[in-house]
Amino acid sequence: MFVKVCGLSTPESVREAVDAGADAVGFVLTASPRAVSPSQVARLLADVPERVAAVGVFRHEPVADALAIARAAGLEWIQLHGDLTPEDVTTVHDAGMKLVRAVTMAATADAFDDWGEEILLIDAAVPGSGETWDYASMVDVTELQDRKWLLAGGLNPENVASAAAAAGAWGVDVSSGVEASRGVKDLNKVRAFVKAAKG
């Protein structure tokens, strides 16, 4: 099970996620209580080994702006939320970056198609709400078969294993589900989440 821990903002939380076995760590570079600056990300990358994907997360920014900010932070992966097109995926790849394309579970059917992104992320209807949803509704989405896709939204150490199994997910993504308070990670929950997800 591929595990991404998102919304990290301190060296301690990055090290905890990495040491626990996370496959990817996410840094929010858009308006959010979890937001960090490109310079902060550049410093946090010192604690991210090459085997772990470091992802810059953006919401509704123009793709060109997101790419420029990600480059300034020293990132090779970006995660884009918002109204995207297949041409945007091409733009990301032409810039030499890898893409996590985020959609909500309520998106239109064509949003689940393979646009060539490295990973698709499927979030709750209201991303960032921390609310659970009908994860099992994804298991019959034929467009997801044999794809690398992450389940997100409302996951925590207690429900991640059952949710991922119900959805047939390739991987999982968490942020608010491992927080002590909004924007502040609980290091014990981070470790428990990764352990539960990976079994």
ROSE-4610 file (N, C-alpha, C; in Angstrom, 1 decimal, always signed):
// ROSE-4610
residu = [M/M/M/F/F/F/V/V/V/K/K/K/V/V/V/C/C/C/G/G/G/L/L/L/S/S/S/T/T/T/P/P/P/E/E/E/S/S/S/V/V/V/R/R/R/E/E/E/A/A/A/V/V/V/D/D/D/A/A/A/G/G/G/A/A/A/D/D/D/A/A/A/V/V/V/G/G/G/F/F/F/V/V/V/L/L/L/T/T/T/A/A/A/S/S/S/P/P/P/R/R/R/A/A/A/V/V/V/S/S/S/P/P/P/S/S/S/Q/Q/Q/V/V/V/A/A/A/R/R/R/L/L/L/L/L/L/A/A/A/D/D/D/V/V/V/P/P/P/E/E/E/R/R/R/V/V/V/A/A/A/A/A/A/V/V/V/G/G/G/V/V/V/F/F/F/R/R/R/H/H/H/E/E/E/P/P/P/V/V/V/A/A/A/D/D/D/A/A/A/L/L/L/A/A/A/I/I/I/A/A/A/R/R/R/A/A/A/A/A/A/G/G/G/L/L/L/E/E/E/W/W/W/I/I/I/Q/Q/Q/L/L/L/H/H/H/G/G/G/D/D/D/L/L/L/T/T/T/P/P/P/E/E/E/D/D/D/V/V/V/T/T/T/T/T/T/V/V/V/H/H/H/D/D/D/A/A/A/G/G/G/M/M/M/K/K/K/L/L/L/V/V/V/R/R/R/A/A/A/V/V/V/T/T/T/M/M/M/A/A/A/A/A/A/T/T/T/A/A/A/D/D/D/A/A/A/F/F/F/D/D/D/D/D/D/W/W/W/G/G/G/E/E/E/E/E/E/I/I/I/L/L/L/L/L/L/I/I/I/D/D/D/A/A/A/A/A/A/V/V/V/P/P/P/G/G/G/S/S/S/G/G/G/E/E/E/T/T/T/W/W/W/D/D/D/Y/Y/Y/A/A/A/S/S/S/M/M/M/V/V/V/D/D/D/V/V/V/T/T/T/E/E/E/L/L/L/Q/Q/Q/D/D/D/R/R/R/K/K/K/W/W/W/L/L/L/L/L/L/A/A/A/G/G/G/G/G/G/L/L/L/N/N/N/P/P/P/E/E/E/N/N/N/V/V/V/A/A/A/S/S/S/A/A/A/A/A/A/A/A/A/A/A/A/A/A/A/G/G/G/A/A/A/W/W/W/G/G/G/V/V/V/D/D/D/V/V/V/S/S/S/S/S/S/G/G/G/V/V/V/E/E/E/A/A/A/S/S/S/R/R/R/G/G/G/V/V/V/K/K/K/D/D/D/L/L/L/N/N/N/K/K/K/V/V/V/R/R/R/A/A/A/F/F/F/V/V/V/K/K/K/A/A/A/A/A/A/K/K/K/G/G/G]
num = [1/1/1/2/2/2/3/3/3/4/4/4/5/5/5/6/6/6/7/7/7/8/8/8/9/9/9/10/10/10/11/11/11/12/12/12/13/13/13/14/14/14/15/15/15/16/16/16/17/17/17/18/18/18/19/19/19/20/20/20/21/21/21/22/22/22/23/23/23/24/24/24/25/25/25/26/26/26/27/27/27/28/28/28/29/29/29/30/30/30/31/31/31/32/32/32/33/33/33/34/34/34/35/35/35/36/36/36/37/37/37/38/38/38/39/39/39/40/40/40/41/41/41/42/42/42/43/43/43/44/44/44/45/45/45/46/46/46/47/47/47/48/48/48/49/49/49/50/50/50/51/51/51/52/52/52/53/53/53/54/54/54/55/55/55/56/56/56/57/57/57/58/58/58/59/59/59/60/60/60/61/61/61/62/62/62/63/63/63/64/64/64/65/65/65/66/66/66/67/67/67/68/68/68/69/69/69/70/70/70/71/71/71/72/72/72/73/73/73/74/74/74/75/75/75/76/76/76/77/77/77/78/78/78/79/79/79/80/80/80/81/81/81/82/82/82/83/83/83/84/84/84/85/85/85/86/86/86/87/87/87/88/88/88/89/89/89/90/90/90/91/91/91/92/92/92/93/93/93/94/94/94/95/95/95/96/96/96/97/97/97/98/98/98/99/99/99/100/100/100/101/101/101/102/102/102/103/103/103/104/104/104/105/105/105/106/106/106/107/107/107/108/108/108/109/109/109/110/110/110/111/111/111/112/112/112/113/113/113/114/114/114/115/115/115/116/116/116/117/117/117/118/118/118/119/119/119/120/120/120/121/121/121/122/122/122/123/123/123/124/124/124/125/125/125/126/126/126/127/127/127/128/128/128/129/129/129/130/130/130/131/131/131/132/132/132/133/133/133/134/134/134/135/135/135/136/136/136/137/137/137/138/138/138/139/139/139/140/140/140/141/141/141/142/142/142/143/143/143/144/144/144/145/145/145/146/146/146/147/147/147/148/148/148/149/149/149/150/150/150/151/151/151/152/152/152/153/153/153/154/154/154/155/155/155/156/156/156/157/157/157/158/158/158/159/159/159/160/160/160/161/161/161/162/162/162/163/163/163/164/164/164/165/165/165/166/166/166/167/167/167/168/168/168/169/169/169/170/170/170/171/171/171/172/172/172/173/173/173/174/174/174/175/175/175/176/176/176/177/177/177/178/178/178/179/179/179/180/180/180/181/181/181/182/182/182/183/183/183/184/184/184/185/185/185/186/186/186/187/187/187/188/188/188/189/189/189/190/190/190/191/191/191/192/192/192/193/193/193/194/194/194/195/195/195/196/196/196/197/197/197/198/198/198/199/199/199]
x = [+0.8/+0.0/+0.9/+0.7/+1.4/+0.8/+1.6/+1.1/+1.7/+0.8/+1.3/+0.7/+1.6/+1.3/+1.4/+0.3/+0.3/+0.2/+0.5/+0.3/+1.4/+2.6/+3.7/+4.4/+4.9/+5.4/+6.6/+7.0/+8.1/+9.1/+10.4/+11.3/+10.9/+10.4/+10.0/+8.9/+7.9/+6.8/+7.3/+8.2/+8.7/+9.5/+10.4/+11.2/+10.3/+9.2/+8.3/+7.7/+7.2/+6.5/+7.5/+8.7/+9.7/+10.1/+10.4/+10.8/+9.7/+8.5/+7.3/+7.2/+7.7/+7.6/+6.8/+6.4/+5.6/+6.4/+5.6/+6.2/+6.2/+5.4/+5.4/+5.0/+5.5/+5.2/+4.7/+3.7/+3.1/+3.3/+3.6/+3.8/+2.8/+2.0/+0.9/+1.4/+1.4/+1.9/+0.8/-0.3/-1.5/-2.2/-3.1/-3.8/-4.4/-3.9/-4.4/-3.8/-4.4/-3.8/-2.5/-2.3/-1.2/-0.1/-0.3/+0.6/+2.0/+3.0/+4.4/+4.9/+6.0/+6.6/+7.6/+7.9/+8.9/+10.2/+10.6/+11.9/+11.8/+10.7/+10.5/+10.6/+9.9/+10.0/+11.4/+12.1/+13.5/+14.3/+14.1/+14.8/+14.2/+12.9/+12.4/+12.8/+13.2/+13.6/+14.9/+15.6/+16.8/+16.5/+15.3/+14.9/+14.1/+14.1/+13.4/+14.4/+14.5/+15.4/+14.9/+15.7/+15.3/+14.2/+14.1/+13.1/+11.7/+11.6/+10.3/+10.0/+8.8/+8.4/+8.0/+8.5/+8.2/+7.3/+6.0/+5.0/+4.5/+4.5/+4.0/+2.5/+1.7/+0.2/-0.4/-1.2/-1.7/-3.2/-4.0/-5.4/-5.8/-6.2/-6.8/-5.7/-4.4/-3.4/-3.3/-3.0/-2.6/-1.4/-1.5/-0.4/+1.0/+1.1/+2.4/+2.9/+2.0/+2.4/+2.8/+2.0/+2.3/+3.7/+4.0/+5.3/+6.4/+6.3/+7.3/+7.6/+6.5/+6.6/+7.3/+6.9/+7.4/+8.9/+9.3/+10.7/+11.5/+11.0/+11.6/+11.8/+10.9/+11.0/+11.9/+12.3/+13.2/+12.4/+11.2/+10.3/+10.3/+10.1/+9.9/+8.5/+7.7/+6.3/+5.4/+4.2/+3.2/+1.9/+1.0/-0.4/-1.3/-2.2/-3.0/-4.5/-5.2/-6.6/-7.2/-8.4/-9.1/-9.5/-10.0/-10.4/-9.2/-8.9/-7.7/-8.1/-7.2/-7.5/-6.3/-6.5/-5.4/-4.2/-4.5/-3.3/-2.5/-3.1/-2.4/-1.4/-1.8/-1.0/+0.3/+0.0/+1.2/+2.1/+1.5/+2.3/+3.2/+2.7/+3.5/+4.6/+4.3/+5.4/+6.4/+6.0/+6.9/+7.9/+7.4/+8.3/+9.2/+9.1/+10.0/+9.5/+8.3/+7.7/+6.8/+6.5/+5.6/+4.3/+3.2/+1.9/+1.0/+0.5/-0.7/-1.9/-2.8/-4.0/-5.1/-5.6/-6.7/-8.1/-9.0/-10.4/-11.2/-12.5/-13.4/-14.2/-14.7/-15.5/-16.8/-17.2/-18.4/-18.1/-16.9/-16.5/-17.3/-17.3/-17.9/-17.1/-17.7/-17.1/-15.8/-15.7/-14.5/-13.3/-13.5/-12.4/-11.6/-12.2/-11.5/-10.7/-10.8/-10.1/-8.6/-7.8/-6.3/-5.9/-5.4/-4.9/-3.4/-2.8/-1.3/-0.6/-1.4/-0.7/-0.1/+0.9/+1.6/+0.6/-0.1/-1.0/-2.3/-3.4/-4.7/-5.1/-5.6/-6.0/-7.5/-8.3/-9.7/-10.1/-10.6/-10.9/-12.4/-12.7/-14.1/-14.7/-16.1/-16.8/-16.3/-16.0/-15.4/-14.0/-13.0/-11.6/-11.2/-10.4/-9.9/-10.9/-12.1/-13.1/-12.9/-12.1/-11.9/-13.1/-14.1/-15.3/-15.2/-15.7/-15.7/-16.7/-16.6/-17.5/-17.7/-18.4/-18.7/-17.5/-16.5/-15.3/-15.6/-16.5/-16.8/-17.4/-17.8/-18.4/-17.3/-16.1/-15.0/-14.6/-15.0/-14.5/-15.0/-16.2/-16.7/-16.4/-15.6/-15.3/-14.2/-14.6/-13.8/-12.5/-12.6/-11.5/-10.3/-10.6/-9.5/-8.8/-9.3/-8.7/-7.2/-6.3/-4.9/-4.3/-4.8/-4.2/-3.6/-2.7/-2.1/-3.0/-3.8/-4.7/-4.7/-4.9/-4.9/-6.3/-6.7/-7.9/-7.6/-8.5/-8.3/-9.6/-9.5/-10.7/-11.3/-11.1/-11.7/-11.0/-9.8/-9.0/-8.3/-8.1/-7.4/-6.8/-6.0/-5.4/-6.4/-7.6/-8.6/-9.4/-9.5/-10.4/-9.6/-8.3/-7.6/-7.6/-7.3/-7.2/-8.6/-9.6/-10.9/-11.4/-11.1/-11.5/-10.8/-9.5/-8.7/-9.1/-9.4/-9.9/-11.3/-12.2/-13.5/-13.4/-12.5/-12.4/-11.6/-10.8/-9.8/-8.7/-8.3/-7.3/-5.9/-5.1/-3.7/-2.9/-3.4/-2.7/-3.6/-3.1/-3.9/-3.2/-3.9/-3.4/-4.1/-3.3/-3.9/-3.3/-4.1/-3.6/-4.3/-5.6/-6.3/-6.4/-6.5/-6.7/-5.5/-4.4/-3.2/-2.8/-3.8/-3.4/-3.9/-3.1/-3.4/-4.4/-4.2/-5.1/-4.9/-5.7/-5.7/-4.3/-3.7/-2.3/-1.2/-1.4/-0.4/-0.4/+0.6/+0.6/+0.8/+0.1/+0.3/+1.2/+2.5/+3.5/+3.1/+2.4/+2.0/+0.9/+0.0/-1.0/-0.4/+0.7/+1.3/+1.9/+2.6/+3.2/+2.1/+1.0/+0.0/-0.7/-0.9/-1.6/-0.8/+0.5/+1.3/+1.3/+1.5/+1.5/+0.2/-1.0/-2.3/-2.5/-2.0/-2.2/-1.4/-0.2/+0.7/+0.5/-0.3/-0.6/+0.6]
y = [-1.2/+0.0/+1.3/+2.1/+3.4/+4.4/+5.0/+6.0/+7.3/+8.4/+9.8/+10.5/+11.2/+12.0/+13.4/+14.2/+15.5/+16.6/+17.8/+19.0/+19.0/+18.5/+18.6/+19.9/+20.4/+21.7/+21.9/+20.8/+20.8/+19.7/+19.9/+18.8/+17.5/+17.7/+16.6/+15.8/+16.4/+15.7/+15.0/+15.7/+15.0/+13.8/+13.9/+12.8/+11.6/+11.9/+10.9/+10.2/+10.9/+10.3/+9.4/+9.9/+9.1/+7.9/+8.0/+6.9/+5.9/+6.3/+5.4/+4.5/+5.0/+4.3/+4.9/+6.2/+6.8/+6.8/+6.6/+6.6/+8.0/+8.9/+10.3/+11.2/+12.4/+13.5/+14.7/+15.4/+16.5/+17.8/+18.9/+20.2/+21.1/+21.8/+22.7/+24.0/+24.4/+25.6/+26.5/+26.4/+27.2/+27.7/+28.6/+29.1/+28.0/+27.9/+26.8/+27.0/+26.5/+26.6/+25.7/+24.9/+24.0/+24.5/+25.7/+26.3/+26.5/+26.2/+26.5/+27.3/+28.0/+28.7/+27.9/+28.3/+27.5/+27.4/+28.4/+28.4/+27.4/+27.3/+26.3/+24.9/+24.7/+23.4/+23.0/+23.9/+23.7/+23.2/+23.7/+23.3/+21.9/+21.7/+20.5/+19.3/+19.5/+18.5/+17.8/+18.4/+17.8/+16.5/+16.4/+15.2/+14.2/+14.4/+13.5/+12.7/+11.4/+10.7/+10.5/+10.1/+10.0/+9.0/+8.0/+7.0/+7.5/+8.6/+9.2/+10.4/+10.3/+11.4/+12.6/+13.8/+15.1/+15.8/+16.1/+16.7/+18.0/+19.0/+20.3/+20.3/+20.8/+20.7/+22.1/+22.2/+23.4/+23.3/+24.4/+24.4/+25.6/+25.4/+26.5/+27.5/+27.3/+28.2/+27.8/+28.8/+28.5/+27.5/+26.6/+25.5/+26.1/+27.1/+27.7/+28.3/+28.9/+29.4/+28.3/+27.3/+26.1/+25.5/+25.4/+24.9/+25.7/+27.0/+28.0/+27.9/+27.8/+27.7/+26.4/+25.3/+24.0/+24.0/+24.6/+24.6/+25.4/+26.6/+27.4/+26.6/+25.7/+24.9/+23.7/+23.4/+22.2/+20.9/+21.0/+19.8/+19.2/+17.9/+17.3/+16.8/+16.8/+16.3/+17.5/+17.6/+18.6/+17.8/+18.3/+17.8/+19.0/+18.8/+19.9/+19.5/+20.4/+20.4/+21.5/+21.2/+22.3/+21.8/+22.7/+22.4/+22.2/+21.0/+20.7/+20.1/+20.1/+19.5/+18.5/+17.6/+16.8/+17.6/+18.8/+19.6/+20.1/+20.3/+20.7/+19.6/+18.3/+17.2/+17.2/+17.5/+17.6/+18.7/+19.9/+21.0/+20.6/+19.9/+19.5/+18.6/+17.6/+16.7/+17.4/+18.3/+19.1/+19.9/+20.2/+21.0/+20.1/+18.8/+17.8/+17.4/+17.6/+17.3/+16.1/+15.5/+14.4/+14.9/+14.3/+14.9/+13.9/+14.4/+13.8/+14.7/+14.1/+14.9/+14.6/+15.6/+15.4/+15.7/+14.8/+15.0/+14.6/+15.0/+14.6/+13.4/+12.7/+11.5/+11.9/+13.2/+13.6/+14.2/+14.0/+14.5/+13.8/+14.4/+13.7/+12.5/+11.6/+10.3/+10.5/+11.5/+11.6/+12.1/+12.6/+13.1/+11.9/+10.7/+9.5/+8.9/+9.3/+8.8/+8.9/+8.1/+8.2/+9.3/+10.4/+11.6/+11.5/+10.5/+10.4/+10.8/+11.2/+11.6/+10.4/+10.6/+9.5/+8.8/+9.7/+9.2/+10.0/+9.4/+10.1/+10.0/+11.1/+11.2/+11.5/+10.7/+10.8/+11.2/+12.4/+13.0/+13.1/+13.5/+13.7/+14.8/+14.9/+15.9/+17.3/+17.5/+18.8/+18.5/+18.7/+18.4/+19.2/+18.5/+19.1/+19.2/+18.7/+18.7/+17.7/+16.6/+15.6/+14.7/+14.8/+14.0/+12.7/+11.6/+10.3/+10.3/+9.4/+9.2/+7.8/+7.5/+6.1/+5.6/+5.1/+4.7/+3.5/+2.6/+1.5/+1.8/+3.1/+3.5/+3.5/+3.5/+3.5/+2.1/+1.1/-0.2/-0.7/-0.1/-0.5/+0.5/+1.5/+2.5/+1.9/+1.4/+0.7/+1.4/+2.8/+3.6/+3.5/+3.0/+2.9/+1.6/+0.6/-0.7/-0.6/-1.2/-1.3/+0.1/+1.0/+2.4/+2.7/+3.6/+4.1/+5.2/+5.0/+6.0/+6.0/+7.2/+7.3/+7.7/+7.0/+7.3/+8.4/+9.4/+10.5/+11.0/+11.7/+12.3/+11.5/+12.0/+11.4/+10.2/+9.9/+8.8/+9.1/+8.1/+8.2/+6.8/+6.7/+5.4/+4.3/+4.6/+3.6/+3.1/+3.9/+3.4/+3.2/+3.5/+3.5/+2.1/+1.1/-0.2/-0.7/-0.5/-0.9/-0.1/+1.2/+2.1/+1.8/+1.6/+1.2/-0.1/-1.1/-2.4/-2.2/-1.4/-1.3/-0.6/+0.3/+1.1/+0.4/-0.6/-1.2/-0.3/+0.6/+1.6/+1.1/+1.7/+1.4/+2.0/+3.2/+3.9/+4.8/+5.5/+6.4/+7.7/+8.7/+10.0/+10.6/+11.1/+11.7/+13.0/+13.9/+15.1/+15.4/+15.8/+16.2/+15.0/+13.8/+12.6/+12.2/+12.9/+12.7/+14.0/+14.8/+16.1/+16.2/+16.9/+17.2/+18.3/+19.3/+20.4/+20.9/+21.8/+22.1/+22.6/+21.9/+22.3/+21.8/+21.1/+20.6/+19.1/+18.4/+17.0/+16.3/+15.2/+14.4/+13.3/+13.3/+12.4/+10.9/+10.6/+9.3/+8.8/+9.8/+9.4/+9.2/+9.9/+9.7/+8.3/+7.9/+6.6/+5.5/+5.7/+4.7/+4.6/+5.7/+5.7/+4.9/+5.2/+4.4/+3.0/+2.6/+1.2/+0.5/+1.2/+0.6/+0.4/+1.4/+1.4/+0.2/+0.1/-0.9/-2.3/-2.4/-3.7/-4.3]
z = [+0.0/+0.0/+0.0/-1.0/-1.1/-0.1/+0.6/+1.7/+1.5/+1.4/+1.3/+2.5/+3.2/+4.4/+4.0/+4.0/+3.4/+4.5/+4.1/+5.1/+6.1/+5.8/+6.7/+6.7/+7.9/+8.0/+8.9/+9.5/+10.5/+10.2/+10.5/+10.3/+11.1/+12.3/+13.1/+12.4/+11.8/+11.2/+9.9/+9.2/+8.0/+8.4/+9.4/+9.8/+10.3/+11.0/+11.5/+10.4/+9.4/+8.3/+7.5/+7.3/+6.5/+7.3/+8.6/+9.5/+9.6/+9.6/+9.7/+8.4/+7.3/+6.0/+5.0/+5.1/+4.1/+2.7/+1.7/+0.3/-0.3/+0.2/-0.3/+0.9/+0.8/+1.8/+1.0/+1.5/+0.8/+1.5/+0.8/+1.3/+0.6/+1.4/+0.9/+0.5/-0.7/-1.2/-1.8/-1.2/-1.5/-0.3/-0.4/+0.8/+1.7/+2.9/+3.8/+5.2/+6.2/+7.6/+7.6/+6.6/+6.5/+5.6/+5.1/+4.0/+4.6/+3.7/+3.9/+2.7/+2.9/+1.8/+1.0/-0.2/-1.0/-0.2/+0.5/+1.2/+2.3/+3.0/+4.1/+3.5/+2.4/+1.7/+1.4/+0.8/+0.5/+1.7/+2.8/+4.0/+4.5/+4.4/+4.9/+4.0/+2.8/+1.9/+2.3/+3.2/+3.8/+4.5/+5.0/+5.7/+4.9/+3.5/+2.6/+1.8/+2.0/+1.1/-0.3/-1.2/-2.6/-2.9/-2.1/-2.3/-1.9/-1.3/-0.9/-1.8/-2.4/-3.3/-2.5/-2.8/-2.1/-3.1/-2.6/-3.5/-3.0/-4.0/-3.7/-4.1/-3.1/-3.3/-3.6/-4.7/-5.2/-5.4/-5.2/-5.5/-6.3/-7.5/-8.3/-8.9/-8.6/-9.2/-10.7/-11.5/-12.9/-12.9/-13.8/-13.8/-13.9/-14.7/-14.9/-13.5/-12.8/-11.5/-10.5/-10.5/-9.6/-10.0/-11.2/-11.7/-11.2/-11.3/-10.9/-9.4/-8.6/-7.2/-6.8/-7.4/-7.1/-7.4/-8.6/-8.9/-7.9/-7.4/-6.4/-5.1/-4.8/-3.6/-3.8/-5.0/-5.3/-5.4/-5.8/-5.9/-7.3/-7.4/-8.7/-8.9/-7.9/-8.0/-7.6/-8.3/-7.9/-7.9/-7.0/-6.9/-7.2/-8.2/-8.6/-8.4/-7.6/-7.4/-8.2/-8.7/-9.5/-10.9/-11.7/-13.0/-14.0/-14.3/-15.1/-16.4/-17.4/-18.7/-19.0/-19.9/-20.3/-20.8/-21.4/-21.8/-20.6/-19.5/-18.3/-17.9/-18.0/-17.7/-18.6/-19.9/-20.8/-20.4/-20.0/-19.6/-18.4/-17.4/-16.3/-16.7/-17.6/-18.0/-18.9/-19.7/-20.5/-19.7/-18.5/-17.5/-16.8/-17.0/-16.3/-15.0/-14.7/-13.4/-13.5/-12.3/-12.2/-11.5/-11.8/-11.4/-10.6/-9.5/-8.8/-9.1/-9.9/-10.3/-9.4/-8.7/-7.7/-8.2/-8.0/-8.3/-7.1/-7.1/-6.0/-6.4/-5.4/-5.7/-6.4/-6.4/-7.1/-8.5/-8.9/-10.3/-11.4/-12.6/-13.7/-14.1/-14.8/-15.1/-15.9/-16.8/-17.6/-16.8/-15.6/-14.7/-14.2/-14.2/-13.7/-14.8/-16.1/-17.2/-16.9/-17.6/-17.5/-18.4/-17.9/-18.7/-18.8/-18.2/-18.3/-17.1/-16.0/-14.8/-14.1/-13.3/-12.6/-11.6/-10.9/-9.8/-9.9/-9.7/-9.6/-8.1/-7.5/-6.1/-6.1/-5.4/-5.3/-3.9/-3.7/-2.4/-2.2/-1.0/-0.6/-1.4/-1.4/-2.2/-1.8/-0.5/+0.0/+0.4/-0.4/+0.0/+1.2/+2.1/+3.2/+4.4/+4.2/+5.2/+6.3/+6.0/+7.0/+7.1/+6.3/+6.4/+5.6/+6.3/+5.6/+4.5/+3.6/+2.5/+2.1/+1.1/+0.7/-0.2/+0.5/-0.1/-1.1/-0.7/-1.5/-2.9/-3.0/-4.3/-5.4/-5.1/-6.0/-6.6/-5.9/-6.3/-7.7/-8.1/-9.4/-10.5/-10.3/-11.3/-12.2/-13.4/-14.3/-14.7/-14.8/-15.2/-14.2/-13.0/-12.0/-12.0/-12.7/-12.7/-13.2/-12.5/-12.8/-12.9/-12.1/-12.1/-10.8/-10.8/-9.5/-9.0/-8.0/-7.5/-5.9/-5.4/-3.9/-3.4/-2.4/-1.7/-0.6/-0.5/+0.4/+0.9/+2.1/+2.6/+3.8/+5.0/+6.2/+6.7/+6.2/+6.6/+7.9/+8.7/+10.0/+10.3/+11.4/+11.7/+12.0/+12.4/+12.8/+11.5/+10.5/+9.4/+8.1/+8.0/+6.7/+6.1/+6.9/+6.3/+5.7/+6.5/+5.9/+4.8/+4.8/+3.7/+2.4/+2.5/+1.3/+0.8/+1.6/+1.1/+0.5/+1.0/+0.5/-0.9/-1.1/-2.3/-3.4/-3.0/-3.9/-4.3/-3.3/-3.6/-3.7/-4.6/-4.7/-3.6/-3.1/-2.1/-1.3/-0.3/+0.5/+0.8/+1.1/+1.4/+2.7/+3.6/+4.8/+5.1/+5.8/+6.3/+7.6/+7.6/+8.9/+9.8/+9.2/+10.1/+11.0/+10.8/+11.7/+12.4/+12.6/+13.3/+14.7/+15.5/+16.9/+17.0/+16.1/+15.9/+14.4/+14.0/+12.5/+12.1/+11.2/+10.7/+11.5/+12.7/+13.5/+13.6/+13.1/+13.1/+14.5/+14.7/+15.9/+15.4/+15.9/+15.4/+15.7/+16.8/+17.1/+16.1/+15.7/+14.7/+13.4/+13.0/+11.7/+11.7/+12.7/+12.7/+12.7/+13.5/+13.6/+12.2/+11.5/+10.2/+9.2/+9.1/+8.1/+8.4/+9.7/+10.1/+9.8/+10.1/+9.8/+8.3/+7.5/+6.0/+5.4/+5.9/+5.3/+5.9/+7.0/+7.6/+8.2]
